Amino acid sequence: MMKTITCLHKAMVFLEYFTSNSWVWNPDNVNMTEYIENCCMGTKKYASNEEIAGLPAGRKHLNKLRNIHHDFNTILVILIWCIFIARSQMARDIWHFVVNLCYKFLSYFRASSTMRY
């Protein structure tokens, strides 16, 4: 038990400086974009031990994966929606209502954009 108490006392003495003083943080540097970019690049280079030269290829790969993700989600939503439309009259009615509403909005927008004031 004395070993545990001694360990806790040492930790308490060590943390006393940080817990009993008041600290004022200035976030000006954090708000700068350049600072954040440098922080991320430094973390990548020094903490993760990754090469900076591979960054453009990594961005290109990430964009490709993001596009695949969006395409898959779009196809999935369209497929599920088509299944619901094929089986439900209420879904067909909602679909026709939405399409009709979009058509009216686009027609109104087209008509109002050609008017001269």
N, C-alpha and C positions, 0 to 999 in steps of 0.2 A: 504494500500500500504506500509506503514511503517513496518508493521509486516513481509511482504514478503521480503523487503529490509534487515531488521534486520536478518532474517533467512538466506538469501543468504550471508550476510556479515560474520555471524558466520561460515557457511560452508566454505567460502573462507579462513578465518583465520585458520580453522582447517586443510584444505587441503594444505595450503601454504607450510608447512614443507615438504610434500611429492612431491609437484609439482616443488618446486624451487631448491631442492637439487639433485645432481646427484647420481645415485645408480649403484654399480658394483655388478653384480650377478655372482656367481661361480657355474656352473652346474655340478661340479664333483660328488657331492653326488647323484644327480638325475640320473646320468648315471649308478650307481651301481644297479645291479639287487636286491640285498638284501634290499636296501633302498626302492625300489618300492614295493617289496613284503610286507615289514613292513608297509609301508604307506597304502597299500590296506587292509591288515589285521586290522590295527588300525581303518581305516574308517569303515570297516565291524563291528568291535566289539563296538567301542565307538560312532560313528556317527549314524550308522544304528541300533544299539542295537540288533545285530544278534549273534547267538551262533556260535562259531568257530567249535564246535564238529560236526555240520551239514555240514561241508564243503565237505568231501568225498562223501556223499550221493548227495549233490548238483552237484558236478562235474560229477558223474555217470549219474544223470538225464539230465544234460546239454549235455553230449555226446550222450545219447539216443535220445534226441530231435534233435541234429545236424544230427545224422544218419537218422532219420525219414525224416528230411528236404531234405537231399541229395537223399535219395531213392525216395521221392515224385517227386523231380525235374527231376531225371533221367527217371522215368516212364513217366512223362509228356512229356519230350522231345522225348522219343522213340515213344510215342503214336502220337504226332503231326507229327513227321517225317514219321511214317508209313502211316498216312492219306495223307500226301503230296506225298509220293512215289506211293501210290495206285492211285492217281488222276492225276499226272503230269509226262509226259514223260521226261521233263527237269530235274525234281528232281531225277528220276530214273537214268538218265545219269550221273548226278553229283554224286549220291551215288556209282554207279559202278566205276566212275573215282577215287573217294576217296579210295574205298576199293582196287582197283587195285594198286593205288599208295602206299598204306600202305603195301600191299603184296610184291610189288617190293622192297620197303625199307627194310622190314623185311628179305626178301630173300638175299638182298645185305649185310645187317648187319650180318646175320647168316653166309654167305659165307666169309665175311671179318674177322669175329671173329675166324674162324677155320684155317685161314692161319697162318703159322709160319714165322716169320721174322728172 
